[in-house]
Amino acid sequence: MRIISICPSNTEVLAFIGAEHLLVGIDDYSDWPNHVTSLPRLGPDLSIRMDELEALKPDLVLASLSVPGMEKNVDELVRRKIPHLVLNPQSLSEIGHDMLAVGNACGIDAQPVHAEFLSIIGEIKNRSSLAKNRPSLYWEWWPKPVFTPGSVNWLTEISEITGARNVFDDVPSANFQTDWEDVLQRNPDYILLAWVGIMTSKVKPELVRKRPGWNSMNAYEEIHIMKEELYCRPSPRLIEGAIRLGKLIHPELFEDMELPKFILEKQA
């Protein structure tokens, strides 16, 4: 079977279910696991070169509406009558369901890794249930204008299962635009910078500290750069992000928690 993935999270789902060997092409941003990077590149996820994609004669193309703007790629796949599967997960359970759906489409049994995925989530919840406090977290996806996740998003769920809460969990949206004053009024305990598509070396906490009034916030000395690829892609790698977050906000509960086998095997 010949598969093409046109966004990083789908490439990672394929890897977790042991189907990455079926890949014949990927988008420009897919970079994990490392051995997929030698595959033909078909352009940025929002500007896939469809003629090149079609020339690879895929049996299945994996797209995702979790990437805003991906609709035009899906429309083109439909127009060209190229077999495809569109994912759109917003929660860990939906990511788990996608693993099973992709496995079924590929003829691969994804049940064992799905069960391990659920088991690790359960362990994270068990550890965080012992937390003596639940700090508030401000997640920043983009600095200007400010974009942040609302309640309908995996980062709100990850915040909860690690013993914290998204300070914008009252906004019924996957992501939305807010402003510096709104964040200031909510006064989070942590500021977590996961700027989409930006390397961590380019993220500048010192610029965040210069925002008007932010020096009075609880989180002024708790500004942290988070690896974008562990928090902004709806794939099973979010589990690694959750464990890292747990170690940051509740080290007494998570410091001895190791990455699960199904992640370590792909990193080797």
Backbone bond lengths (Angstrom), bond angles and torsions (degrees), N, CA, C in turn:
res aa  C-N    CA-C-N  psi(-1)  N-CA   C-N-CA  omega(-1)  CA-C   N-CA-C  phi
1 M - - - 1.468 - - 1.520 109.70 -
2 R 1.338 117.15 139.11 1.459 123.13 -178.51 1.530 108.59 -110.30
3 I 1.348 115.43 119.35 1.457 120.84 -175.86 1.529 109.76 -120.58
4 I 1.325 115.76 142.70 1.461 122.31 172.54 1.523 107.88 -122.51
5 S 1.323 116.00 134.20 1.465 121.88 174.98 1.514 108.11 -111.28
6 I 1.351 116.51 130.92 1.466 118.84 -178.07 1.524 112.53 -113.68
7 C 1.339 116.64 22.42 1.468 119.71 166.25 1.533 108.67 -158.11
8 P 1.344 117.50 151.53 1.462 121.63 -172.48 1.524 114.69 -58.76
9 S 1.327 117.99 -39.24 1.467 119.19 -176.47 1.522 111.16 -63.78
10 N 1.326 117.54 -36.28 1.457 119.98 178.36 1.518 111.63 -69.22
11 T 1.324 116.64 -37.90 1.463 120.58 176.42 1.522 109.93 -59.90
12 E 1.332 116.49 -40.35 1.458 121.21 -179.34 1.530 111.47 -70.06
13 V 1.334 117.51 -37.56 1.464 120.17 175.59 1.522 109.74 -60.08
14 L 1.331 117.16 -45.40 1.460 121.03 177.65 1.526 111.28 -57.72
15 A 1.325 116.26 -42.15 1.464 119.92 -179.31 1.521 111.24 -63.72
16 F 1.317 116.77 -42.19 1.458 119.66 -177.38 1.518 113.14 -65.69
17 I 1.328 117.45 -31.44 1.465 118.67 179.59 1.525 111.58 -91.42
18 G 1.343 116.50 5.55 1.460 120.49 176.88 1.508 113.69 77.25
19 A 1.336 117.23 32.39 1.461 120.50 -177.53 1.521 113.06 -117.31
20 E 1.324 117.89 9.12 1.465 118.77 -176.41 1.525 112.21 -66.39
21 H 1.347 117.14 -20.39 1.462 119.59 178.19 1.526 112.04 -67.46
22 L 1.322 117.53 -12.88 1.466 121.77 178.80 1.525 112.17 -87.38
23 L 1.315 117.59 -8.64 1.462 121.53 -178.50 1.526 111.80 -69.33
24 V 1.333 115.42 136.60 1.466 120.98 175.07 1.529 111.19 -121.82
25 G 1.338 117.32 -3.82 1.454 121.21 178.75 1.521 110.67 -170.66
26 I 1.340 116.20 151.81 1.465 121.40 -178.00 1.524 109.91 -143.69
27 D 1.334 115.66 166.01 1.464 121.13 173.21 1.529 109.76 -74.38
28 D 1.315 116.25 171.20 1.471 121.08 -176.01 1.525 113.37 -68.11
29 Y 1.347 118.49 -23.60 1.458 120.70 -172.77 1.530 113.60 -95.19
30 S 1.317 118.13 -12.05 1.468 119.77 177.58 1.529 108.94 -65.20
31 D 1.335 116.20 124.55 1.465 119.73 -174.46 1.527 113.16 -142.12
32 W 1.341 116.71 9.93 1.464 119.63 -177.79 1.513 108.79 -144.78
33 P 1.356 117.67 136.82 1.468 127.06 -6.95 1.525 111.68 -67.39
34 N 1.310 115.54 164.04 1.456 120.94 -168.95 1.525 113.36 -57.45
35 H 1.346 117.84 -34.45 1.460 118.77 -173.41 1.527 113.69 -69.75
36 V 1.344 118.90 -10.88 1.469 118.97 177.97 1.527 111.31 -78.70
37 T 1.327 117.39 -13.19 1.466 120.40 -173.33 1.525 113.15 -69.88
38 S 1.325 118.06 -10.02 1.466 120.66 177.68 1.533 112.44 -87.27
39 L 1.328 116.99 -4.35 1.460 121.18 -178.57 1.530 111.25 -75.07
40 P 1.327 117.70 158.64 1.472 120.25 176.46 1.522 111.82 -56.97
41 R 1.332 115.12 134.99 1.462 121.51 179.29 1.532 109.15 -97.63
42 L 1.327 115.95 137.28 1.457 120.51 -173.41 1.522 113.40 -114.96
43 G 1.328 116.43 12.31 1.455 120.19 177.46 1.513 112.49 109.30
44 P 1.349 117.31 171.10 1.466 121.61 176.30 1.527 109.99 -59.90
45 D 1.326 115.89 152.88 1.466 119.02 -174.12 1.521 113.88 -58.82
46 L 1.335 118.45 -24.70 1.460 120.74 178.89 1.525 113.01 -95.58
47 S 1.318 116.73 -2.12 1.475 120.73 -179.12 1.531 109.66 -138.66
48 I 1.314 115.95 53.46 1.462 120.63 -179.68 1.525 109.92 -67.25
49 R 1.321 115.52 134.77 1.465 120.23 178.63 1.536 108.11 -82.49
50 M 1.306 115.58 96.78 1.454 121.50 -169.72 1.531 113.59 -66.90
51 D 1.319 117.61 -30.66 1.462 118.26 177.45 1.529 110.64 -63.69
52 E 1.337 116.27 -41.66 1.467 120.19 178.41 1.522 110.49 -67.73
53 L 1.336 115.95 -39.62 1.468 119.86 177.70 1.527 110.63 -59.85
54 E 1.305 116.27 -48.34 1.463 120.31 -177.71 1.525 111.24 -64.24
55 A 1.349 116.68 -34.43 1.466 120.49 -179.70 1.522 112.53 -64.70
56 L 1.331 117.13 -22.54 1.471 120.86 178.45 1.528 111.97 -79.15
57 K 1.314 117.27 -3.94 1.478 123.71 175.42 1.546 112.10 52.27
58 P 1.330 116.80 58.16 1.472 118.53 -178.82 1.534 111.69 -72.83
59 D 1.327 114.26 146.31 1.460 120.47 170.42 1.528 110.49 -83.40
60 L 1.349 115.47 -22.88 1.460 120.57 -179.59 1.514 109.65 -157.13
61 V 1.342 116.06 135.62 1.463 122.22 173.81 1.518 107.76 -115.13
62 L 1.336 116.77 130.98 1.462 121.84 177.57 1.525 109.87 -99.91
63 A 1.327 116.07 118.67 1.472 122.27 176.20 1.518 108.60 -116.10
64 S 1.331 116.53 171.27 1.464 119.89 179.99 1.514 110.56 -149.92
65 L 1.323 116.04 128.16 1.463 120.62 176.78 1.523 112.27 -82.53
66 S 1.335 117.61 1.41 1.467 119.94 172.52 1.525 110.45 -69.33
67 V 1.332 116.18 -14.53 1.461 121.97 174.76 1.523 107.79 -96.75
68 P 1.350 119.43 108.41 1.470 120.47 179.90 1.525 111.23 -57.67
69 G 1.313 116.37 129.91 1.456 121.15 -179.10 1.516 114.04 99.97
70 M 1.331 117.36 -7.09 1.461 121.00 -179.15 1.531 111.49 -68.03
71 E 1.331 116.78 -14.66 1.463 120.24 -176.83 1.527 112.40 -55.62
72 K 1.331 116.79 -36.18 1.464 118.42 -177.24 1.526 111.12 -67.00
73 N 1.334 117.38 -33.31 1.458 119.84 175.14 1.523 110.76 -66.73
74 V 1.322 115.70 -42.01 1.460 120.07 179.39 1.524 110.32 -62.98
75 D 1.330 116.76 -42.69 1.462 120.33 178.41 1.527 111.32 -59.85
76 E 1.322 115.81 -37.89 1.462 119.33 -179.67 1.524 111.51 -72.08
77 L 1.330 116.70 -36.37 1.467 119.84 175.28 1.527 110.45 -61.78
78 V 1.320 115.68 -40.50 1.470 120.29 177.64 1.522 110.04 -64.44
79 R 1.323 116.72 -45.87 1.471 120.80 -177.93 1.523 111.73 -60.30
80 R 1.341 115.06 -38.63 1.468 119.68 -177.98 1.535 112.39 -87.18
81 K 1.322 115.59 -1.85 1.469 121.43 179.30 1.533 111.72 58.89
82 I 1.332 114.83 42.03 1.468 121.32 176.85 1.521 108.18 -92.90
83 P 1.330 119.39 126.28 1.472 120.60 -179.38 1.528 110.86 -58.22
84 H 1.327 116.19 133.86 1.470 118.63 -176.81 1.519 110.14 -152.81
85 L 1.321 113.76 161.18 1.462 122.63 176.06 1.517 107.04 -130.69
86 V 1.335 116.57 127.23 1.462 121.24 -177.41 1.527 109.16 -107.13
87 L 1.325 116.41 121.95 1.459 122.28 177.45 1.531 109.28 -102.94
88 N 1.328 116.18 154.42 1.472 119.79 178.32 1.531 110.00 -155.78
89 P 1.331 118.18 57.34 1.463 119.99 -175.99 1.517 112.49 -76.86
90 Q 1.330 115.91 144.23 1.460 121.90 174.97 1.526 111.49 -125.68
91 S 1.330 117.05 1.00 1.465 120.13 -177.50 1.521 109.20 -144.78
92 L 1.325 116.00 165.91 1.458 120.38 178.55 1.524 111.50 -63.90
93 S 1.324 116.91 -38.89 1.463 119.05 179.30 1.521 110.72 -64.41
94 E 1.335 117.53 -38.31 1.460 120.37 178.34 1.523 111.08 -68.53
95 I 1.320 117.46 -34.96 1.461 120.36 174.43 1.530 109.57 -62.75
96 G 1.327 116.66 -41.52 1.457 120.56 176.64 1.515 111.86 -61.30
97 H 1.329 116.90 -43.59 1.466 120.86 177.84 1.528 110.93 -62.53
98 D 1.336 116.41 -37.27 1.465 119.99 178.61 1.518 111.34 -65.16
99 M 1.325 117.27 -37.14 1.462 120.19 176.52 1.529 110.00 -57.85
100 L 1.327 115.89 -44.50 1.464 120.73 179.66 1.524 110.90 -66.90
101 A 1.339 117.14 -41.70 1.459 120.99 -178.82 1.527 111.68 -65.47
102 V 1.339 116.47 -43.05 1.459 120.12 178.70 1.522 109.84 -66.98
103 G 1.321 116.84 -40.81 1.461 120.14 176.59 1.517 111.46 -58.54
104 N 1.329 116.54 -43.72 1.458 120.76 179.22 1.527 110.95 -62.97
105 A 1.343 116.50 -41.04 1.460 120.62 179.98 1.527 111.89 -67.15
106 C 1.334 116.12 -27.51 1.467 120.94 -178.32 1.527 113.13 -95.52
107 G 1.313 116.51 -5.61 1.461 119.75 -176.71 1.509 112.97 74.10
108 I 1.346 116.89 30.89 1.464 122.47 -178.36 1.527 108.96 -120.90
109 D 1.334 116.21 136.36 1.460 120.91 178.76 1.526 109.70 -78.20
110 A 1.334 116.81 105.61 1.462 121.48 -179.33 1.516 112.33 -94.52
111 Q 1.330 117.87 3.12 1.463 120.68 -177.35 1.531 113.46 -59.09
112 P 1.342 120.14 -44.88 1.475 119.15 -178.16 1.528 113.64 -60.84
113 V 1.337 117.63 -46.42 1.463 118.97 -179.27 1.522 110.54 -71.35
114 H 1.322 117.69 -30.40 1.464 120.88 175.50 1.522 110.16 -64.36
115 A 1.323 116.42 -41.24 1.463 120.16 178.69 1.523 110.85 -64.46
116 E 1.328 117.37 -39.15 1.472 120.65 177.94 1.522 110.27 -66.86
117 F 1.315 116.71 -39.68 1.464 123.08 176.85 1.531 110.16 -56.43
118 L 1.320 116.98 -48.65 1.461 121.55 179.94 1.530 111.22 -66.64
119 S 1.326 116.63 -35.95 1.467 120.94 -179.62 1.527 111.14 -64.10
120 I 1.327 116.67 -42.23 1.463 120.48 179.85 1.530 110.61 -66.52
121 I 1.332 116.93 -39.61 1.465 119.99 176.06 1.520 109.91 -60.11
122 G 1.327 116.20 -41.38 1.457 120.53 177.76 1.519 112.17 -61.63
123 E 1.334 117.23 -41.31 1.469 120.16 179.01 1.530 110.92 -64.87
124 I 1.333 116.53 -41.04 1.469 120.04 178.37 1.532 110.09 -60.26
125 K 1.326 116.88 -44.58 1.465 121.20 179.15 1.526 111.34 -62.87
126 N 1.322 117.09 -40.84 1.465 120.48 179.85 1.520 111.33 -62.58
127 R 1.326 116.13 -41.73 1.465 119.38 179.78 1.523 110.69 -66.24
128 S 1.332 116.99 -45.54 1.465 119.60 -175.48 1.523 112.15 -70.75
129 S 1.326 117.57 -19.98 1.471 119.50 179.15 1.525 111.56 -64.10
130 L 1.325 116.76 -16.43 1.466 121.92 179.79 1.527 112.53 -91.64
131 A 1.340 116.37 0.16 1.466 119.83 -177.25 1.524 111.48 -64.79
132 K 1.309 116.39 136.46 1.466 121.98 179.98 1.526 112.40 -84.42
133 N 1.332 116.43 -15.73 1.460 120.42 177.04 1.524 108.39 -148.40
134 R 1.318 116.12 159.82 1.461 121.62 -179.16 1.528 107.85 -125.61
135 P 1.326 117.44 91.82 1.466 120.24 -177.52 1.533 111.83 -65.19
136 S 1.319 115.21 154.65 1.467 120.67 177.12 1.525 109.36 -93.61
137 L 1.334 115.58 139.13 1.465 122.14 -174.71 1.522 110.34 -119.77
138 Y 1.319 116.04 133.35 1.461 120.65 170.73 1.527 107.65 -106.42
139 W 1.331 115.99 114.71 1.465 122.28 177.61 1.525 108.94 -94.71
140 E 1.311 116.48 125.85 1.469 119.49 178.77 1.519 109.79 -112.58
141 W 1.344 115.58 116.44 1.463 121.70 178.10 1.518 112.40 -89.21
142 W 1.328 115.22 -27.93 1.477 119.41 179.21 1.522 107.98 -153.08
143 P 1.347 117.23 138.66 1.463 120.14 -170.71 1.524 116.37 -83.80
144 K 1.333 118.07 -33.15 1.478 118.17 -174.69 1.519 109.56 -157.02
145 P 1.350 117.53 106.59 1.464 127.27 -2.71 1.522 111.38 -68.40
146 V 1.312 115.54 157.17 1.452 121.02 -175.25 1.527 110.88 -75.56
147 F 1.328 115.74 125.58 1.458 121.38 171.62 1.523 108.97 -120.58
148 T 1.326 115.42 139.25 1.456 121.40 -175.92 1.527 109.04 -147.52
149 P 1.322 119.40 153.78 1.465 120.54 178.36 1.519 112.34 -76.94
150 G 1.345 115.52 144.70 1.454 121.23 173.34 1.514 110.78 -98.61
151 S 1.318 116.63 -154.64 1.469 120.44 -172.82 1.516 112.90 -72.10
152 V 1.342 117.60 -28.41 1.467 121.00 -175.22 1.526 109.25 -91.98
153 N 1.322 116.72 63.42 1.457 120.16 -175.04 1.522 110.14 -157.02
154 W 1.334 114.66 150.32 1.464 119.96 -178.34 1.531 113.07 -63.63
155 L 1.338 118.43 -25.84 1.468 118.87 -179.22 1.528 111.25 -72.19
156 T 1.319 116.96 -30.26 1.459 119.49 173.68 1.525 109.61 -66.38
157 E 1.321 116.94 -40.97 1.460 120.84 178.44 1.523 111.40 -66.95
158 I 1.325 117.16 -42.67 1.472 120.72 178.41 1.526 110.24 -63.01
159 S 1.327 116.66 -39.28 1.467 119.74 176.31 1.521 110.13 -58.13
160 E 1.328 116.16 -45.45 1.462 121.12 -176.50 1.532 112.01 -66.99
161 I 1.332 117.24 -45.26 1.467 118.42 -174.47 1.520 112.11 -72.25
162 T 1.334 118.02 -17.03 1.462 120.28 177.38 1.528 112.56 -96.67
163 G 1.337 117.07 4.59 1.454 119.60 175.34 1.501 114.62 92.27
164 A 1.342 116.75 36.66 1.465 121.58 178.82 1.526 108.08 -145.07
165 R 1.341 116.20 -169.11 1.460 119.62 175.29 1.519 109.63 -148.66
166 N 1.314 115.07 142.68 1.453 121.49 173.70 1.524 108.04 -70.33
167 V 1.307 117.20 125.05 1.466 121.12 -176.11 1.532 111.58 -64.12
168 F 1.331 117.42 -15.93 1.461 122.02 176.92 1.530 111.23 -108.76
169 D 1.319 117.22 29.30 1.465 119.34 -178.47 1.534 113.14 -73.51
170 D 1.331 117.55 -1.29 1.462 120.82 176.92 1.518 112.66 -91.99
171 V 1.333 117.09 -3.13 1.467 121.45 -179.02 1.524 109.14 -97.29
172 P 1.335 118.80 114.90 1.463 121.76 -174.76 1.527 112.98 -78.14
173 S 1.341 115.42 70.38 1.463 120.16 -176.79 1.516 108.80 -151.45
174 A 1.324 116.81 154.30 1.463 120.23 175.78 1.527 110.40 -72.59
175 N 1.325 116.37 -42.66 1.462 121.47 173.97 1.521 107.36 -156.30
176 F 1.312 116.03 152.50 1.458 119.34 -176.93 1.521 110.07 -157.18
177 Q 1.323 115.06 165.30 1.461 121.62 179.23 1.521 109.91 -94.26
178 T 1.316 115.65 131.00 1.464 120.85 175.87 1.523 107.91 -128.86
179 D 1.326 118.07 -157.19 1.464 120.28 -179.97 1.526 109.33 -145.81
180 W 1.320 114.87 169.52 1.464 120.79 -175.10 1.524 111.76 -62.25
181 E 1.314 117.77 -36.33 1.462 120.74 -177.62 1.530 111.15 -66.50
182 D 1.330 116.79 -38.80 1.462 120.69 179.15 1.525 110.05 -62.80
183 V 1.328 116.55 -44.08 1.472 120.27 177.94 1.525 109.97 -61.86
184 L 1.329 116.53 -43.00 1.469 121.62 -179.62 1.521 110.99 -59.44
185 Q 1.318 117.19 -43.57 1.457 120.74 -178.54 1.531 111.88 -66.53
186 R 1.332 117.55 -30.99 1.467 121.37 -179.60 1.532 111.59 -79.40
187 N 1.330 116.76 -19.05 1.467 123.44 171.03 1.536 113.50 48.83
188 P 1.334 117.81 63.87 1.471 120.09 -178.63 1.519 112.78 -68.01
189 D 1.331 115.08 162.08 1.463 120.81 177.19 1.524 111.94 -85.35
190 Y 1.340 116.18 -26.65 1.467 121.66 178.87 1.522 108.89 -135.06
191 I 1.333 116.22 143.59 1.455 123.26 171.06 1.517 107.03 -113.03
192 L 1.328 116.39 118.55 1.457 121.73 -174.27 1.529 109.02 -115.68
193 L 1.315 116.51 113.73 1.461 122.13 -174.70 1.526 109.87 -97.04
194 A 1.327 116.01 112.18 1.461 121.99 176.00 1.526 106.84 -130.14
195 W 1.330 115.72 73.51 1.460 120.82 -174.46 1.528 109.43 -73.25
196 V 1.311 115.85 120.98 1.464 122.11 -172.86 1.529 111.13 -62.55
197 G 1.335 115.20 125.77 1.455 121.11 176.20 1.512 115.20 77.24
198 I 1.342 117.44 6.07 1.468 121.39 -177.88 1.526 109.48 -109.81
199 M 1.342 116.44 129.65 1.455 120.24 177.11 1.524 109.73 -62.84
200 T 1.333 116.64 146.42 1.463 120.15 -177.69 1.532 111.53 -59.31
201 S 1.331 117.12 -29.33 1.469 119.75 -179.88 1.528 112.28 -67.35
202 K 1.325 116.32 -17.82 1.465 120.85 -178.70 1.532 112.64 -96.25
203 V 1.327 117.25 -6.08 1.462 121.29 -179.44 1.527 108.40 -84.36
204 K 1.330 117.08 128.77 1.461 121.58 -171.50 1.535 112.00 -118.76
205 P 1.345 117.86 95.05 1.469 119.88 178.03 1.526 113.18 -58.73
206 E 1.336 117.74 -29.30 1.461 119.72 -177.92 1.531 111.30 -64.24
207 L 1.327 117.04 -28.89 1.461 119.95 176.48 1.523 110.88 -71.29
208 V 1.313 116.52 -35.45 1.457 121.21 178.24 1.528 110.10 -65.22
209 R 1.323 116.88 -39.21 1.472 120.94 -178.71 1.523 112.48 -66.62
210 K 1.335 117.63 -18.17 1.466 121.03 -179.41 1.526 113.03 -85.48
211 R 1.313 117.83 -3.85 1.461 119.82 -179.44 1.531 110.17 -65.84
212 P 1.322 117.15 141.05 1.481 120.82 -174.60 1.525 113.06 -55.35
213 G 1.335 115.70 122.72 1.451 121.92 175.04 1.513 115.59 83.06
214 W 1.314 117.47 -9.45 1.469 118.84 -174.51 1.524 112.71 -69.83
215 N 1.325 117.64 -16.41 1.462 119.34 178.19 1.526 112.32 -68.67
216 S 1.349 116.65 -10.79 1.472 120.15 177.96 1.528 112.55 -94.11
217 M 1.312 117.72 -3.59 1.466 120.68 -176.49 1.520 111.83 -77.64
218 N 1.326 115.21 151.79 1.467 120.60 175.24 1.526 111.06 -56.39
219 A 1.345 115.83 -34.93 1.465 120.94 -172.18 1.532 113.17 -86.22
220 Y 1.317 117.90 6.08 1.470 118.72 -173.94 1.520 112.39 -55.80
221 E 1.311 117.74 -36.44 1.471 121.79 178.60 1.524 111.63 -99.13
222 E 1.322 116.23 9.56 1.476 120.40 179.18 1.522 110.08 -125.05
223 I 1.333 115.51 53.81 1.457 121.85 175.78 1.525 107.44 -99.97
224 H 1.321 116.54 122.57 1.457 120.72 -173.33 1.526 110.95 -128.36
225 I 1.318 114.98 138.57 1.467 121.66 174.42 1.528 107.76 -87.17
226 M 1.319 116.01 122.53 1.456 121.73 -178.97 1.526 108.73 -107.43
227 K 1.312 117.20 141.93 1.455 120.50 179.70 1.526 110.08 -64.98
228 E 1.307 115.07 115.28 1.472 120.52 -175.44 1.524 112.04 -53.73
229 E 1.328 117.01 -40.06 1.458 119.87 -175.01 1.529 113.08 -69.69
230 L 1.341 117.55 -14.91 1.462 121.07 179.83 1.524 112.70 -97.01
231 Y 1.323 117.22 -4.98 1.463 120.19 -176.04 1.531 114.10 -131.99
232 C 1.312 117.67 -16.99 1.469 120.10 -174.35 1.523 113.81 -108.84
233 R 1.322 117.16 -2.34 1.457 120.64 179.13 1.526 109.87 -112.34
234 P 1.337 118.74 124.41 1.462 120.10 -179.64 1.526 112.71 -78.60
235 S 1.311 115.01 73.70 1.460 121.36 177.56 1.529 108.34 -132.68
236 P 1.329 118.58 172.48 1.468 120.37 178.60 1.529 113.98 -60.41
237 R 1.327 118.66 -12.39 1.468 120.20 176.30 1.523 111.87 -65.09
238 L 1.320 117.39 -16.07 1.464 119.98 175.36 1.524 111.24 -58.12
239 I 1.329 116.62 -25.49 1.468 120.24 177.48 1.522 110.29 -62.77
240 E 1.337 116.62 -42.47 1.464 119.49 175.82 1.518 109.99 -61.52
241 G 1.336 116.79 -41.91 1.457 120.15 177.37 1.514 111.95 -60.82
242 A 1.332 116.69 -40.86 1.466 120.41 -179.96 1.523 111.15 -63.24
243 I 1.319 116.48 -42.74 1.472 120.35 179.89 1.534 109.92 -63.71
244 R 1.319 116.58 -42.81 1.469 120.19 178.28 1.533 110.63 -63.38
245 L 1.332 116.31 -39.95 1.458 119.41 177.87 1.527 110.50 -64.13
246 G 1.326 116.70 -42.46 1.456 120.29 177.74 1.524 111.99 -57.99
247 K 1.324 116.23 -42.04 1.463 120.54 179.39 1.528 111.63 -64.61
248 L 1.361 116.37 -29.04 1.464 120.66 179.80 1.519 111.52 -75.91
249 I 1.337 117.40 -48.65 1.466 119.95 -170.70 1.526 113.34 -92.95
250 H 1.347 117.05 -24.54 1.467 120.93 178.69 1.531 109.30 -137.96
251 P 1.337 117.32 64.50 1.475 119.43 -176.34 1.518 113.05 -58.46
252 E 1.335 117.50 -30.20 1.461 120.29 -179.12 1.523 111.86 -66.67
253 L 1.335 117.53 -20.92 1.465 121.56 -179.18 1.526 113.02 -101.29
254 F 1.348 116.63 -24.68 1.463 119.59 -171.80 1.524 114.72 -118.27
255 E 1.327 118.31 -4.61 1.460 118.93 -171.66 1.523 113.64 -60.53
256 D 1.329 118.01 -27.73 1.466 120.19 -179.09 1.523 113.22 -98.97
257 M 1.340 117.40 7.74 1.461 119.86 -179.44 1.521 110.24 -83.81
258 E 1.326 115.99 123.92 1.455 121.22 -179.09 1.529 110.70 -94.73
259 L 1.336 115.00 159.47 1.453 118.89 175.80 1.521 109.60 -65.44
260 P 1.331 117.37 142.90 1.463 119.60 -178.99 1.523 112.61 -66.84
261 K 1.306 114.69 156.72 1.460 121.71 -176.90 1.519 111.92 -57.21
262 F 1.331 118.16 -39.33 1.455 120.22 -174.94 1.525 112.29 -68.97
263 I 1.348 117.80 -16.57 1.459 120.96 173.00 1.525 110.13 -89.58
264 L 1.310 117.13 -45.48 1.467 120.36 -178.72 1.511 112.60 -60.18
265 E 1.336 116.88 -36.41 1.459 120.25 -179.46 1.520 111.61 -62.43
266 K 1.341 117.35 -35.82 1.456 120.24 -178.16 1.521 111.74 -80.60
267 Q 1.334 117.38 -21.79 1.452 120.89 179.57 1.517 112.15 -82.04
268 A 1.321 115.94 -17.42 1.478 120.31 -176.86 1.517 111.69 -64.80
